[in-house]
């Protein structure tokens, strides 16, 4: 019943968001990237920007937005705070169809920020991956901005944690079954 009350654009937003549930979705609407629902609440708080709403009363949808030309800085702040961000752009000119076609063109995570304006060139920005064994396991550290890759095995969990802390990883990848 709520889905029937949504505009075609909001249905498009929700369909896209369903494909990227663990990311904040920057949804391009003209000159702005807009965020809606829980994403808007989280982003407004993290970025200290105004939370507004798309409608009033019972149909109120929380929203916030940033100008598209300044989005890089806002995305960088969200990555610094540990968020994953999906960038959904308009992939056709407005007016060609009833609703502008949009697609996610980039997904960025704290460990994969490749933007020179975002990264500090004096320090590594590692993405860590761990393959756990009965004790310890394999460890890979990737600085995607430079291409540096370090791999190795450690004999126990304490050493694994120590290596991860020392590297100052920005993001850690684990297998689904890892605890």
Buried (B, 14 or more C-beta within 10 A) or exposed (E): EEEEEBEEBBEBBBEBBEEBEEBBBBBBBEEBBBBBBEBBBBBBEBBEBEBBBBEEEEEEBBBBBBEBEEBEBBBBBBBEEEBBBBBBBBEEEEEEEEEBEBEBEEBBBBBBBEEEEBBEEEEBBBBBBBEBBEEBBBBBBBBBBEEEEBEEEBEEEEBBEEBBEEBEBBBBBEEEEEE
